[in-house]
Amino acid sequence: MGAIMARTPNIHGGGAQTNINGLGYERDTDLLHYISALEGINVDNNNIYRNGSLVAQHFSKYGLYSKFLKLREIDYRDYISSQLLPDDAFIVGNTCYIIEKKYQDTSGSADEKLQTFLFKKEQYQKLFFPIDIRVEIYYLLSEWFQRPKYRDTLLYIENNGSRYFFEPNELIASLNI
């Protein structure tokens, strides 16, 4: 029998480490935290109020289905084959802003995920069509994606009607909450 080698910790990312780094990024970019710090804003459960008036609703992951779509009698299986789980979803007026947060600190799988937003937008639009809500897909990206190698990908996002942000406050300002 050969010697058992100690496992070398993954300090670069990829695999399970990607999930750990990404979850930390999602926690550090908690959009409700930023929103609740705005003047005149009060966040109560999923509801966002400005000066006492409901201006938006927030949902994430499965909450979009259980706390919003289900109440409107929309069963995702009638429209799409599997659930998409947004990092954040904001319903503002007749628009649902799907926010995808992508963290990267080395080359990896998030590179390709940025290019899937058109498929996701189409799928989400199927869900929201019966209640006349349009869908926008926005990205909140870590600094890694400011590198020149992402120029074409970021241009593709913009040219196809989506947006990306590197700062949570810039993204929030674009939501008109």
C-alpha positions as CSV (number, residue, x, y, z in Angstrom):
1,M,0.0,0.0,0.0
2,G,1.2,3.5,-0.9
3,A,1.4,6.3,1.6
4,I,-1.8,8.4,2.0
5,M,-1.2,11.9,0.9
6,A,-2.7,14.8,2.8
7,R,-5.1,16.8,0.7
8,T,-3.7,20.2,-0.4
9,P,-6.2,23.0,0.2
10,N,-7.7,24.6,-2.9
11,I,-6.6,28.3,-2.6
12,H,-7.2,29.2,-6.2
13,G,-10.8,28.4,-6.8
14,G,-12.6,25.9,-9.0
15,G,-14.8,23.1,-7.7
16,A,-16.0,23.5,-4.1
17,Q,-13.8,26.5,-3.6
18,T,-15.7,28.4,-6.4
19,N,-18.9,27.8,-4.4
20,I,-17.2,29.1,-1.2
21,N,-15.8,32.2,-2.9
22,G,-19.1,32.9,-4.7
23,L,-21.2,32.6,-1.6
24,G,-18.9,35.0,0.2
25,Y,-19.3,37.4,-2.7
26,E,-23.0,37.1,-2.7
27,R,-23.0,37.8,1.1
28,D,-20.7,40.8,0.7
29,T,-22.9,42.2,-2.1
30,D,-26.3,41.8,-0.3
31,L,-28.4,44.2,-2.3
32,L,-31.1,44.5,0.3
33,H,-28.5,45.7,2.8
34,Y,-27.5,48.5,0.3
35,I,-31.1,49.3,-0.4
36,S,-32.1,49.5,3.2
37,A,-29.4,52.1,3.7
38,L,-31.0,54.5,1.2
39,E,-32.7,57.6,2.4
40,G,-36.5,57.1,2.9
41,I,-36.3,53.3,2.3
42,N,-37.8,50.7,4.5
43,V,-37.5,46.9,3.8
44,D,-40.1,44.7,5.4
45,N,-39.8,41.0,4.4
46,N,-39.9,41.0,0.6
47,N,-41.4,44.5,0.3
48,I,-39.4,47.6,-0.3
49,Y,-41.1,50.9,0.7
50,R,-40.0,54.4,-0.2
51,N,-41.5,57.0,2.1
52,G,-44.3,54.5,3.1
53,S,-45.3,53.5,-0.5
54,L,-44.5,50.1,-1.8
55,V,-42.0,50.5,-4.7
56,A,-40.6,47.1,-5.2
57,Q,-40.5,43.5,-4.1
58,H,-37.4,41.3,-3.6
59,F,-37.1,37.6,-4.0
60,S,-34.2,35.2,-4.3
61,K,-33.7,31.6,-5.3
62,Y,-36.8,29.5,-4.6
63,G,-38.6,32.5,-3.1
64,L,-39.3,33.8,-6.5
65,Y,-41.5,30.7,-7.1
66,S,-43.0,30.2,-3.7
67,K,-43.6,33.8,-2.6
68,F,-44.4,35.5,-5.9
69,L,-45.3,33.2,-8.9
70,K,-47.3,30.6,-6.8
71,L,-49.4,33.4,-5.4
72,R,-50.3,34.4,-9.0
73,E,-51.1,30.7,-9.8
74,I,-48.1,30.3,-12.0
75,D,-46.6,26.8,-11.8
76,Y,-43.2,26.9,-13.6
77,R,-43.7,23.4,-15.0
78,D,-46.5,24.8,-17.2
79,Y,-44.0,27.2,-18.9
80,I,-40.4,25.9,-18.5
81,S,-38.8,22.5,-17.8
82,S,-36.8,23.4,-14.7
83,Q,-36.5,26.2,-12.2
84,L,-33.9,28.9,-12.7
85,L,-32.7,30.2,-9.3
86,P,-31.9,33.9,-9.4
87,D,-29.4,35.4,-6.9
88,D,-31.9,38.3,-6.6
89,A,-35.1,39.3,-8.4
90,F,-36.7,42.7,-8.0
91,I,-40.2,43.4,-9.2
92,V,-40.4,47.1,-9.9
93,G,-43.6,48.2,-11.6
94,N,-44.2,45.8,-14.5
95,T,-40.5,44.7,-14.7
96,C,-38.7,41.9,-13.1
97,Y,-35.0,42.5,-12.8
98,I,-33.1,39.2,-12.4
99,I,-29.7,39.8,-10.9
100,E,-27.0,37.3,-11.3
101,K,-23.9,37.7,-9.2
102,K,-20.6,36.4,-10.6
103,Y,-17.4,36.2,-8.7
104,Q,-14.1,35.1,-10.1
105,D,-10.5,35.4,-9.1
106,T,-9.0,32.9,-11.5
107,S,-10.1,31.6,-15.0
108,G,-12.9,29.3,-14.6
109,S,-16.5,28.3,-15.3
110,A,-18.1,31.8,-14.6
111,D,-16.5,32.9,-17.8
112,E,-18.9,30.9,-19.9
113,K,-21.9,31.6,-17.7
114,L,-21.9,35.3,-18.6
115,Q,-22.9,34.3,-22.1
116,T,-26.1,32.4,-21.1
117,F,-28.3,35.4,-20.2
118,L,-30.3,35.4,-23.4
119,F,-31.5,31.8,-22.7
120,K,-32.3,32.7,-19.1
121,K,-34.1,35.9,-20.2
122,E,-36.3,33.8,-22.6
123,Q,-37.1,31.3,-19.9
124,Y,-38.0,33.9,-17.3
125,Q,-40.1,35.8,-19.8
126,K,-42.1,32.6,-20.4
127,L,-42.9,32.6,-16.6
128,F,-43.8,36.3,-16.4
129,F,-45.8,36.5,-19.7
130,P,-49.1,35.5,-18.2
131,I,-48.9,38.4,-15.7
132,D,-47.6,41.0,-18.2
133,I,-44.2,41.5,-16.5
134,R,-41.2,42.0,-18.7
135,V,-37.8,40.6,-17.7
136,E,-34.4,42.2,-17.6
137,I,-31.2,40.3,-16.7
138,Y,-28.5,42.2,-15.0
139,Y,-25.1,41.1,-13.8
140,L,-23.2,42.2,-10.7
141,L,-19.6,41.2,-11.4
142,S,-16.4,41.0,-9.3
143,E,-13.4,43.1,-10.4
144,W,-12.0,40.1,-12.2
145,F,-14.3,40.7,-15.1
146,Q,-12.8,44.2,-15.8
147,R,-9.8,42.4,-17.4
148,P,-9.4,43.0,-21.2
149,K,-10.1,39.4,-22.0
150,Y,-13.8,40.1,-21.1
151,R,-14.2,43.1,-23.4
152,D,-16.0,41.0,-26.0
153,T,-18.3,39.3,-23.5
154,L,-19.2,42.5,-21.8
155,L,-19.9,44.1,-25.2
156,Y,-22.1,41.1,-26.1
157,I,-24.1,41.6,-22.9
158,E,-24.7,45.3,-23.7
159,N,-25.4,44.7,-27.4
160,N,-28.0,42.2,-26.5
161,G,-30.0,44.5,-24.2
162,S,-28.6,43.5,-20.8
163,R,-26.4,45.4,-18.4
164,Y,-23.6,44.6,-16.0
165,F,-22.3,46.4,-13.0
166,F,-19.2,46.2,-10.8
167,E,-20.6,48.2,-7.8
168,P,-23.9,47.3,-6.0
169,N,-24.9,51.0,-5.6
170,E,-24.7,51.5,-9.4
171,L,-26.9,48.5,-10.0
172,I,-29.4,49.6,-7.4
173,A,-29.6,53.1,-8.9
174,S,-30.5,51.5,-12.3
175,L,-33.5,49.8,-10.7
176,N,-35.3,53.1,-10.0
177,I,-36.4,52.0,-6.5
